[in-house]
Amino acid sequence: MSALLAVLMTLLMTLGIAAAVLGVLFVIVRTFRSHVLGEALMTTEGEVVLDESMAVSLGVESWGRTQLRGNVALVASREELVAVQWVPRRTLRIRRSDIVRIETPMSHLGASRATPLLKVVFRTAEGEDSVAFQLRDLETWVRELETVQEQAETPLLRSAPREAAPEAAPEASLEAASDRSSPRREDVKQG
């Protein structure tokens, strides 16, 4: 009887310690997530219209396949998208006017997911680049990114082919694109 009691006491102590460790980890992750989201919100230009503190980045195409991927705080304002990666702390800024199109593939840079991703294709000084995110509410993000483009009457989301634009329009948009700055990659170092 005393051996059984000793085993039960050990089991209860182990479960109690495990619960305490999980509680501490939960608080740490929650605090860290809040800090990263706060940083993204503070550095974003313009009125913030959408944010997600637990998005997953599958990487930026130009940074290569070996880059670290993972959790990011993603913020959309009327002027730009800002993604602040948790670890290592990096910031990707994309002007909304530089977004060429959005797609919803199942994979990006060799990494596949069970749910569709938000892939943002954008202009840089070197040409087109892309980044993909796994989001909790993909449809809301797609709708928001489409709102800016609706004013320009050019759909961002790749869908059924549409009528071709007049000949002068592509040349004008290429000239305007060359004046735009590319998104900045900022490795944030504190201290």
N, C-alpha and C positions, 0 to 999 in steps of 0.2 A: 504494500500500500504506500509506504513512504517513497519507494522508488518511482512509482507512478506519479506521486505528488511532485517529486523532484523534476521529472520529465515535463510535467505540465507547467511548472513554474519556469523552467528554462525556456519552454516554447512561448509562454506569455511574455517573458522578458525579451526574447528575440523579436517577437512581433511588435512589441512596444518600441524597441530600438529602431526597427525597420520603419515603422510609422513616423517616428520622430525624424529620421533621416529624410524620408520622402517629403514630409512637411517642410523641412528646411530647404530642400532642393526646389520645391514648388515656390516658396517665397523668393528664393534667389532668382529663378527663371522669370518670375513675374516682375520683379524689380528691374532686372536686366532688360527685359522686353520693354518696360515703360521708359527706361532711359534711352534706348535706341530709338523708339518711336518719338520721344520728345526731341531728340537730336534731329531726326528727319523733319519733324514739323517746324522746328525753329529755323532750319536752313532752307526751307522751301520758299521760293518766291511766289507771291500772289496768294489769293484766297484758296485755302485748302478745301477741296470738294469731296475727297475720298481718302481713306487711309486703311491700312491693314498691317498690324504689328507682327503677324505670324506668317507672312508669305514665305515661300521657298523659291529661291533663285536657282535656276538650272544653268546659269552662266551667261556671260557675254561672249558672243561668237569670236570677236577679235582678240579676246584674252586667251583663247586656246582651250583645249580639252582638259588640260591638267590643272586648271584653276580650282581653287576651293569654292565649293558651292554650299549653299545652306540657307538658313533663316535670314530674312531681311525685313526691315520695316519699309513698306512701300507707301508713298504719299503722292497723290495727284492734286495739283492745283490747276487753275485756268492756264498757267503759263508753262508748267513743266511736270515731269515725273521725277521723283527722287527715291532712290533705293539705298538704304543704309544697311550694309551687311553686318550681322552680329559679330562674327569672328571669321577671318580677320576684319577689323573695322575698316570698311571701304565705302565710299559714296559714289553712286552713279547718278548723274543728272542728265536728263534728256528734255530738251525744249519741246513742247507739244507741237510747235510748228515744224519741227524736224522729223516728226513721225510720218513715215511713208505709208505704212499699212499695219494692221494687226491681224494675227492668225490665231487659230485655236488648235494646234497640233497636239498629239499625244506624247511626243518626244522632242528633245532638243539636245544637240551636241552629244548624242549617244545615250542620253539618260531618258528612260521611259517612265511614264506615270499611268495610273489606272484612270485618271480623270483628265479632261482637256486642260491645256495650259494657255496662258495668255502670252503670246509671242509678239513682241513689239519690234518692228523693223524701222530703223531710223537712219537719217543722213548724218554723216560725219564729214570732216575735211578729206578723209581718205576714201570715201564712198559709203556704201550701205553697211550697216552692222545690225545685230539683233541681240535681244535678251529675252528669256522666257521665265515666267513665274507661275507657280502653282498657287492658286488663291481659293479661299473659301467660297466667295461669291463671284464667280467668273462673269456671269451675265451683267451684273451691276458695273463691273469694270469695263466691259465691252461697250455697254450703253454710254458710260461717261466719256470714254475715249472717242466714241462716234459723235458726241454732241458738238465738239469743236469742228469736226470735219463736215457736219451737216451744213454749216454756214458756208463752207467752200464748195458744197455740192459734189464732193469727191469722197466716195465711201472708203473707209479705212479697212473694214473687215473684208477679207477676200471672199467673194461669193461668186454668183453667176456673172458672166461677162456683161459689161454694160456698153452702151454706145460710145464710140471713140470721141474724144474731145477734138475741137477744132485744131488745125495745124499750129496756130500761133501760141496756143496755151502751153504746150510742153516746153517750148523754148523759153517762154517767160518764166515758167516755174523753175527751169534749170538755172537761169540767171539769178533768180532770187535765192535758190538753194546754195549757190556758191558764196553768197554773202553771209550765210548763217554760220555761227560757231558750232563746233562739234561738242558733244556732251563731255563733261569733265569727269575724269576718274580721279578721285581724291582719296589717297590713303591717309586717313586721319590718325595722327599720332599725338597722344596726350602726354604732357610732361616734358 
